């Protein structure tokens, strides 16, 4: 069974790869713009998740996520 995507996993990637402080208020529900994540940062996050989880993630579908919680849901729906 593949590793599941978690909110904590995405927040860690945002902190280490994109530079968003993990303690940003509302980081899990705020939209990408509100926490300073641009398209390149989101693409980096998706690529890192794909490598970490060992699955191919359809970028077009995953990019429709507007926040961390939606991203986690969409990624986990790929399993």
HELIX and SHEET records of a PDB file:
HELIX    1   1 UNK A    7  UNK A   13  1                                   7    
HELIX    2   2 UNK A   14  UNK A   18  3                                   5    
HELIX    3   3 UNK A   33  UNK A   35  5                                   3    
HELIX    4   4 UNK A   39  UNK A   53  1                                  15    
HELIX    5   5 UNK A   59  UNK A   62  1                                   4    
HELIX    6   6 UNK A   68  UNK A   76  1                                   9    
END                                                                             
